[in-house]
Amino acid sequence: MFEINSRDWERHILFRNYLIQHPEVAKQYAELKLKLLEQHQGDREAYQVGKASFIEQIEQQAKLGR
């Protein structure tokens, strides 16, 4: 949950919109999440850390309009 118009909210919306516009990237993200779920069952922190670099990469692409 994020406060509307906060930096985190804006990042979340940017990421979401990018996934909507790029279904192949959304599929990659879904596959990553399933893989991490299998690897880190019950360890939410490790799951979050595992997604972080993918999310950062996509946020950068979205900011650059790619």
Residue, then its C-alpha position, 0 to 999 in steps of 0.5 A: m500500500f502506498e500514499i497516493n502521489s508518493r515516490d513509491w506510488e509513482r514507481h509502482i504505477l510506472f512499473r504496472n503500466y510498463l507491464i501492461q504495455h509489454p506483455e512479454v516482460a509481464k510474462q518474464y516477471a510472472e515466471l520469476k515470481l513463481k521461481l522465487l516462490e519455489q526457492h524461498q517458500g515462507d521467506r518473504e524477504a528473500y522473495q522480495v530481494g529476488k525481485a528487486s533487480f528485475i523491478e529496478q531494470i524495468e523501472q529504468q526502461a520505463k523511465l527511458g520510454r523503451 
